[in-house]
Amino acid sequence: MQNLNATEIQGLLDALDDEYKAHTTYEQVIRDFGAVRPFVNIVEAEQRHIDALLNLCARYGVTPPSNRWSGQVPRYASVHDACTQAVAGEIENAALYDRVLKSTGRDDLLQVYRALQSASTDHHLPAFQRCARRAG
Protein backbone atom coordinates (compact mmCIF):
# COMPACT_ATOMS: atom_id res chain seq x y z
CA MET A 1 0.00 0.00 0.00
CA GLN A 2 1.32 3.38 -0.97
CA ASN A 3 1.92 5.95 1.75
CA LEU A 4 -0.20 9.06 2.01
CA ASN A 5 1.31 12.31 0.81
CA ALA A 6 1.56 15.34 3.11
CA THR A 7 -1.72 16.84 1.87
CA GLU A 8 -3.59 13.58 2.44
CA ILE A 9 -2.13 13.21 5.92
CA GLN A 10 -3.11 16.76 6.82
CA GLY A 11 -6.64 16.20 5.53
CA LEU A 12 -6.98 13.03 7.58
CA LEU A 13 -5.66 14.73 10.72
CA ASP A 14 -7.89 17.78 10.19
CA ALA A 15 -10.94 15.53 9.88
CA LEU A 16 -9.96 13.61 13.01
CA ASP A 17 -9.41 16.82 14.97
CA ASP A 18 -12.83 18.14 13.97
CA GLU A 19 -14.52 14.89 14.97
CA TYR A 20 -12.67 14.97 18.31
CA LYS A 21 -13.94 18.52 18.83
CA ALA A 22 -17.55 17.60 18.09
CA HIS A 23 -17.45 14.48 20.26
CA THR A 24 -15.88 16.32 23.20
CA THR A 25 -18.30 19.24 22.87
CA TYR A 26 -21.33 16.96 22.80
CA GLU A 27 -20.01 15.01 25.80
CA GLN A 28 -19.72 18.29 27.70
CA VAL A 29 -23.31 19.22 26.82
CA ILE A 30 -24.45 15.85 28.19
CA ARG A 31 -22.44 16.38 31.39
CA ASP A 32 -23.97 19.85 31.79
CA PHE A 33 -27.60 19.10 30.89
CA GLY A 34 -28.05 15.34 31.18
CA ALA A 35 -28.90 12.85 28.45
CA VAL A 36 -30.61 15.39 26.21
CA ARG A 37 -31.47 14.62 22.63
CA PRO A 38 -30.05 14.83 20.06
CA PHE A 39 -26.67 15.08 21.83
CA VAL A 40 -26.97 11.69 23.50
CA ASN A 41 -27.54 10.03 20.11
CA ILE A 42 -25.08 12.04 18.07
CA VAL A 43 -22.19 11.71 20.52
CA GLU A 44 -22.22 7.97 19.76
CA ALA A 45 -22.14 8.68 16.02
CA GLU A 46 -19.20 11.03 16.53
CA GLN A 47 -17.32 8.20 18.24
CA ARG A 48 -17.97 5.99 15.20
CA HIS A 49 -16.61 8.80 12.99
CA ILE A 50 -13.47 8.99 15.12
CA ASP A 51 -13.08 5.21 14.93
CA ALA A 52 -13.38 5.26 11.13
CA LEU A 53 -10.68 7.93 10.86
CA LEU A 54 -8.44 6.12 13.36
CA ASN A 55 -8.79 2.98 11.22
CA LEU A 56 -7.52 4.97 8.23
CA CYS A 57 -4.62 6.27 10.31
CA ALA A 58 -3.73 2.69 11.26
CA ARG A 59 -4.05 1.48 7.68
CA TYR A 60 -1.61 4.11 6.42
CA GLY A 61 0.75 4.20 9.39
CA VAL A 62 -0.23 7.73 10.40
CA THR A 63 0.20 8.38 14.11
CA PRO A 64 -3.01 10.01 15.29
CA PRO A 65 -2.75 12.88 17.74
CA SER A 66 -4.46 12.70 21.08
CA ASN A 67 -7.68 14.62 21.53
CA ARG A 68 -6.59 18.19 22.24
CA TRP A 69 -10.17 19.26 23.01
CA SER A 70 -10.52 17.62 26.42
CA GLY A 71 -11.31 20.43 28.83
CA GLN A 72 -11.11 22.99 26.00
CA VAL A 73 -14.63 23.03 24.57
CA PRO A 74 -17.18 25.76 25.23
CA ARG A 75 -19.86 25.49 27.88
CA TYR A 76 -23.36 26.70 27.10
CA ALA A 77 -25.97 28.46 29.22
CA SER A 78 -28.81 26.38 27.81
CA VAL A 79 -29.65 23.45 25.58
CA HIS A 80 -30.93 25.98 23.04
CA ASP A 81 -27.52 27.68 22.94
CA ALA A 82 -25.80 24.30 22.61
CA CYS A 83 -28.09 23.29 19.74
CA THR A 84 -27.61 26.62 17.96
CA GLN A 85 -23.84 26.27 18.18
CA ALA A 86 -24.04 22.62 17.12
CA VAL A 87 -25.83 23.75 13.95
CA ALA A 88 -22.91 26.04 13.18
CA GLY A 89 -20.44 23.26 14.03
CA GLU A 90 -22.08 20.76 11.70
CA ILE A 91 -22.10 23.33 8.88
CA GLU A 92 -18.37 23.90 9.48
CA ASN A 93 -17.81 20.14 9.56
CA ALA A 94 -19.47 19.72 6.16
CA ALA A 95 -17.27 22.51 4.75
CA LEU A 96 -14.19 20.80 6.16
CA TYR A 97 -15.13 17.62 4.32
CA ASP A 98 -15.59 19.63 1.11
CA ARG A 99 -11.94 20.62 1.53
CA VAL A 100 -10.53 17.21 2.52
CA LEU A 101 -12.42 15.48 -0.28
CA LYS A 102 -10.27 17.54 -2.66
CA SER A 103 -7.07 16.41 -0.91
CA THR A 104 -7.05 12.87 -2.25
CA GLY A 105 -8.10 10.53 -5.00
CA ARG A 106 -7.89 7.40 -2.86
CA ASP A 107 -11.15 5.49 -2.88
CA ASP A 108 -10.97 4.41 0.76
CA LEU A 109 -10.39 7.94 2.04
CA LEU A 110 -13.06 9.37 -0.24
CA GLN A 111 -15.58 6.76 0.86
CA VAL A 112 -15.06 7.53 4.56
CA TYR A 113 -15.04 11.31 4.04
CA ARG A 114 -18.25 11.18 1.99
CA ALA A 115 -19.97 9.00 4.58
CA LEU A 116 -18.98 11.29 7.43
CA GLN A 117 -20.01 14.40 5.53
CA SER A 118 -23.34 12.82 4.68
CA ALA A 119 -23.94 11.91 8.33
CA SER A 120 -23.25 15.50 9.27
CA THR A 121 -25.41 17.16 6.63
CA ASP A 122 -28.21 14.60 6.34
CA HIS A 123 -28.63 13.56 9.97
CA HIS A 124 -26.79 15.65 12.56
CA LEU A 125 -27.52 19.09 11.10
CA PRO A 126 -31.30 18.54 10.77
CA ALA A 127 -31.44 17.06 14.30
CA PHE A 128 -29.69 20.08 15.77
CA GLN A 129 -31.86 22.46 13.72
CA ARG A 130 -34.97 20.78 15.16
CA CYS A 131 -33.46 21.00 18.63
CA ALA A 132 -32.72 24.72 18.22
CA ARG A 133 -36.31 25.36 17.11
CA ARG A 134 -37.74 23.25 19.93
CA ALA A 135 -35.53 24.64 22.66
CA GLY A 136 -35.96 28.24 21.47
N, C-alpha and C positions, 0 to 999 in steps of 0.2 A: 504494500500500500504506500502510495506516495505521500510524503509529508505535506502539511499545510504550509502555504506561504504566509508571510507576515500579515498581509491584509486579511486573509482567512482566519488566522489566529486571533487577530484583534476583533474581528466580527464575532467570533465565537465567545470571546471573553466579555465583550460588550453586552451580548445577549444574556450571558450568565449573570453578569452584574445587575442587569435590569430585573431579571427574574428574582435574584436574591433580594433586591430592594422591595419589590412587590410583596414577596412572601413575608419578609420581615415586617413591613408596614401593616399587612393584614393581620399578622399575628399580634401586633401591638394593639390594633383596634379590638381584637377579640379579648385581649387581656384587660383593656380599658372598659369595654361595654358588654362583655359576655359573648355568648355564642350567637351573635346576631347574623342574620342573613343579609346579603349574600356572602359576607366575609368568611363565615365558617365553611361554606362550600368551596369558595374560590381559593382559599389558602391551600386546600388539598390539591387543587389543580396546579397551583403555582409550584408545589413540591414536585409534581410529575414533570413540569416544564424543566425545573432544575435538574432532575434526574436524567431527562433526555439529553440535556446539554452536557452534563457530566459524562454520560456514556460516549458522546462524541469526543470529549476531551480524552477519555481513556483510549478510544479507538485510534486517535491520532497522536497519542503520546504528549498531549498538551497538559501541563500541570495547572490545574484550576486554582485560582486564588481562593482564600477563605472569604467568607461573607463579611464584607467590611461594614455592613449596615446594622449589625447588632448594636443596639443602644443608640443608633444614630438617626432613626426615622422620626418623622414628626408625630406629635400627639395632637388629637383633635378634641374640640370642646363638645362635639355631639356626633351622633351617627350620621346626621345629615351632612355635616362638614366632611366627615370621613368619606362618605359616598361621593360627594361633589369632587373631592380631590382624587378619589379613585377613578372617576370618569376621566379626569385630565391625565392621570397616570396611564390608563389603558390606551388613550389616544397617543400619548408619547411612545408607548410600547409598540404600537402598530407602526408608527413612523420609524422607530429604530429597526424593525424588521424590514421595512422598505429599503433601508440603507444596507443592512447586512445581506439581504437577498442579492444585492448587486455585487457583493464582495467575493462571490464564488460561483463556479459552474458545477460543483460537485453535487451529484444527485442526492446523496445522503444528507448533506448539510441543507440543501434546498428543501428537501422533504420535511425535515424537522422545523426549519424556520417557517415554512408555509403553514404547517400544522399549528405552531405556537401563535403565529399571527392571527390565524383564523379563530383560534380559541379566544384570543383577546378581543377581536372585533365582533365576532358573531355570538359570543356567549358572555364574556366578562363585562364588556362595555354596556350592552343592553341591561344586564342585571344591575349594574351600578347606576345606570340612568333611572331605572325603575325605583331603586332605593332612594336616590336623591329626590325624586318626585314624591315618593311616599313619606319620607322623613321630613320633607320641607313643609 
